[in-house]
Amino acid sequence: MTSPRPGLPAPRVHHPLFARFYARVSVSADTRGGLGALREELLAGLTGRVIEVGAGNGLNFAHYPAGVSEVVAVEPEPRLRRLAEAAALRAPVPVTVRPGTAEALPVEDGVFDAAVASLVLCTVRSVPQALAEVRRVLRPGGELRFFEHVAAGTPGLARVQRGLDRTVWPLFFGGCHTARDALGAIGAAGFALGPYRSFDVPESGPRLPSSPCVLGVARR
């Protein structure tokens, strides 16, 4: 196994209050808020070896299809990683949970058939470096499956997102930034965008700063 590249930052990620909050709210959002169905859509049809970047508390694990031979799940936050390890024991496919950051994935070059980034590019410290690492560990032609917050297409909400991202939102929500351009960053990292769709979460009711999302596929 190769080590992270020399000079790459591997900062300690520790958000204990957010981790407790997320562990509770995310389960409810899956069962009552429709996120479980989105996870199913995100992972449908995957096969072979998969790396999941920023696995959180492991809610994706239950949705991996039988064609997946192995999942290596990387999660830097200690409390969430412990919850992910428990979820891995109940998963329908083999899952190994490892510590590590998206910017310095602790795995070899070109050994995965697919990568999954699920509500994680909003939190990483360097989106270009995280995507460069994903590209490094994928085989040629490998897939990147993504489900991410994005900047709003309406000026009013986009201004609110930018203001919150500069002030309180990352502090309260584990480093999350609501106004990042995930699609633009994926293209700039050398991936070829495939099918994707944009939508709000929740799909009805008031729009929150975190509501605009995108879900789709890109290829190395």
C-alpha positions as CSV (number, residue, x, y, z in Angstrom):
1,M,0.0,0.0,0.0
2,T,1.4,3.4,-0.9
3,S,1.6,6.2,1.7
4,P,0.0,9.6,1.1
5,R,2.2,11.7,-1.1
6,P,4.9,13.7,0.7
7,G,3.8,17.2,1.5
8,L,0.1,16.6,1.5
9,P,-1.7,18.0,4.5
10,A,-3.4,15.4,6.7
11,P,-5.1,17.6,9.3
12,R,-6.8,16.1,12.3
13,V,-10.6,16.2,11.8
14,H,-12.5,16.4,15.0
15,H,-16.1,17.7,15.2
16,P,-17.6,16.0,18.3
17,L,-20.7,18.1,18.6
18,F,-21.5,18.0,14.9
19,A,-20.9,14.3,14.8
20,R,-23.4,13.7,17.6
21,F,-25.9,16.0,15.8
22,Y,-25.3,14.4,12.4
23,A,-25.6,10.8,13.8
24,R,-29.1,11.5,15.0
25,V,-30.4,13.8,12.2
26,S,-29.0,11.7,9.3
27,V,-30.9,8.6,10.3
28,S,-34.2,10.5,10.5
29,A,-33.4,12.1,7.1
30,D,-32.9,8.7,5.6
31,T,-36.1,7.2,6.8
32,R,-38.4,10.2,6.7
33,G,-36.7,12.7,4.5
34,G,-36.1,10.6,1.4
35,L,-32.3,10.4,1.6
36,G,-32.4,6.6,1.7
37,A,-33.9,6.6,-1.8
38,L,-31.2,9.0,-3.0
39,R,-28.5,6.7,-1.6
40,E,-30.1,3.8,-3.4
41,E,-30.1,5.8,-6.7
42,L,-26.5,6.9,-6.1
43,L,-25.1,3.4,-5.7
44,A,-27.3,1.5,-8.1
45,G,-25.4,-0.8,-10.6
46,L,-22.0,-0.4,-9.0
47,T,-19.6,-3.4,-9.3
48,G,-16.1,-4.4,-8.3
49,R,-14.0,-2.5,-5.7
50,V,-15.3,0.8,-4.4
51,I,-13.8,3.5,-2.3
52,E,-16.1,5.7,-0.4
53,V,-14.7,9.1,0.6
54,G,-16.0,10.6,3.8
55,A,-18.3,7.7,4.8
56,G,-19.7,9.5,7.8
57,N,-21.7,7.1,10.0
58,G,-22.0,4.5,7.2
59,L,-25.5,5.1,6.0
60,N,-24.6,4.3,2.4
61,F,-23.4,0.8,3.4
62,A,-26.8,-0.8,3.5
63,H,-27.5,0.3,-0.1
64,Y,-24.5,-1.2,-1.9
65,P,-25.6,-3.7,-4.6
66,A,-24.5,-7.3,-4.6
67,G,-22.1,-6.7,-7.6
68,V,-19.7,-4.8,-5.3
69,S,-16.9,-7.1,-4.2
70,E,-15.4,-4.7,-1.6
71,V,-15.9,-1.2,-0.2
72,V,-13.0,0.7,1.4
73,A,-14.6,3.5,3.4
74,V,-12.4,6.4,4.5
75,E,-13.7,8.6,7.4
76,P,-11.5,11.1,9.4
77,E,-13.9,12.1,12.2
78,P,-13.4,9.6,15.1
79,R,-17.0,9.4,16.4
80,L,-18.5,9.0,12.9
81,R,-15.8,6.4,12.0
82,R,-16.8,4.3,15.0
83,L,-20.4,4.4,13.9
84,A,-19.4,3.5,10.4
85,E,-17.4,0.5,11.7
86,A,-20.6,-0.7,13.4
87,A,-22.6,-0.2,10.2
88,A,-20.0,-2.1,8.2
89,L,-20.8,-5.2,10.3
90,R,-24.4,-5.1,9.0
91,A,-23.6,-4.3,5.4
92,P,-24.6,-6.7,2.6
93,V,-21.1,-6.5,1.0
94,P,-17.6,-6.5,2.6
95,V,-16.8,-3.1,4.0
96,T,-13.5,-2.0,5.6
97,V,-13.5,1.4,7.4
98,R,-10.2,3.3,7.5
99,P,-9.1,6.6,9.0
100,G,-7.9,9.2,6.6
101,T,-8.7,12.4,4.8
102,A,-10.0,13.0,1.3
103,E,-6.9,15.0,0.4
104,A,-4.6,12.1,1.3
105,L,-6.4,8.8,0.7
106,P,-4.4,5.9,2.4
107,V,-4.7,3.5,-0.6
108,E,-2.8,2.6,-3.7
109,D,-3.0,4.1,-7.2
110,G,-5.5,2.9,-9.7
111,V,-7.0,0.0,-7.8
112,F,-10.7,0.9,-7.6
113,D,-13.4,0.5,-10.1
114,A,-15.5,3.3,-8.6
115,A,-15.5,6.0,-6.0
116,V,-18.4,7.4,-4.0
117,A,-18.5,11.0,-2.7
118,S,-21.7,11.6,-0.8
119,L,-22.2,15.0,0.8
120,V,-18.4,15.3,1.4
121,L,-17.0,17.7,-1.2
122,C,-18.8,20.5,0.7
123,T,-16.7,19.7,3.8
124,V,-13.2,19.0,2.5
125,R,-10.5,21.7,3.0
126,S,-9.3,21.4,-0.6
127,V,-11.8,20.2,-3.3
128,P,-9.1,20.1,-6.1
129,Q,-6.8,18.0,-4.0
130,A,-9.6,15.7,-2.9
131,L,-10.7,15.1,-6.4
132,A,-7.1,14.6,-7.6
133,E,-6.8,11.9,-5.0
134,V,-10.0,10.2,-6.1
135,R,-8.7,10.3,-9.7
136,R,-5.4,8.8,-8.6
137,V,-7.0,5.8,-6.9
138,L,-9.4,5.0,-9.7
139,R,-8.5,2.8,-12.6
140,P,-8.8,4.3,-16.1
141,G,-12.5,4.4,-17.0
142,G,-13.5,4.1,-13.3
143,E,-16.6,5.9,-12.1
144,L,-17.1,8.7,-9.6
145,R,-20.6,8.6,-8.2
146,F,-21.4,11.9,-6.5
147,F,-24.3,13.4,-4.4
148,E,-23.4,16.9,-3.3
149,H,-24.6,20.2,-2.1
150,V,-24.2,22.9,-4.8
151,A,-24.6,26.7,-5.2
152,A,-28.2,27.8,-5.7
153,G,-29.3,28.8,-9.2
154,T,-31.3,31.7,-7.8
155,P,-29.5,34.9,-6.9
156,G,-31.2,35.5,-3.6
157,L,-30.4,32.0,-2.1
158,A,-26.9,32.1,-3.6
159,R,-26.2,35.3,-1.7
160,V,-27.4,33.8,1.5
161,Q,-25.3,30.7,0.9
162,R,-22.1,32.7,0.3
163,G,-22.7,34.8,3.4
164,L,-23.3,31.8,5.6
165,D,-20.3,30.0,4.1
166,R,-18.1,32.9,5.1
167,T,-19.4,33.0,8.7
168,V,-21.3,30.5,10.8
169,W,-22.4,27.6,8.6
170,P,-19.0,25.8,8.5
171,L,-18.6,26.3,12.3
172,F,-21.9,24.7,13.1
173,F,-22.0,22.0,10.4
174,G,-18.6,20.3,10.5
175,G,-16.9,22.4,7.9
176,C,-19.8,22.2,5.4
177,H,-19.9,24.9,2.6
178,T,-23.2,25.2,0.8
179,A,-22.2,27.2,-2.3
180,R,-19.4,25.2,-3.8
181,D,-19.5,24.3,-7.5
182,A,-19.2,20.5,-7.4
183,L,-19.9,20.0,-11.1
184,G,-17.3,22.6,-12.1
185,A,-14.7,21.1,-9.8
186,I,-15.3,17.6,-11.0
187,G,-14.8,18.7,-14.6
188,A,-11.7,20.8,-13.7
189,A,-10.2,17.7,-12.0
190,G,-10.2,15.8,-15.3
191,F,-13.3,13.8,-15.0
192,A,-15.8,13.4,-17.9
193,L,-19.2,14.2,-16.6
194,G,-21.9,11.7,-17.3
195,P,-25.6,11.8,-16.5
196,Y,-26.6,13.9,-13.5
197,R,-29.7,15.7,-12.1
198,S,-30.2,18.7,-9.9
199,F,-32.9,18.9,-7.3
200,D,-33.7,20.2,-3.8
201,V,-33.6,18.4,-0.5
202,P,-36.3,18.4,0.7
203,E,-38.0,18.5,-2.7
204,S,-41.0,20.4,-1.4
205,G,-41.3,23.0,1.3
206,P,-39.0,25.9,2.2
207,R,-35.6,26.0,0.5
208,L,-32.7,25.8,2.9
209,P,-29.2,26.9,2.2
210,S,-28.3,23.2,1.9
211,S,-31.3,22.3,-0.3
212,P,-29.7,22.6,-3.8
213,C,-28.1,19.3,-4.6
214,V,-26.7,17.4,-7.6
215,L,-26.5,13.6,-8.1
216,G,-24.7,11.9,-10.9
217,V,-21.8,10.0,-12.5
218,A,-18.4,11.1,-13.9
219,R,-15.6,8.9,-15.4
220,R,-11.8,9.0,-15.0
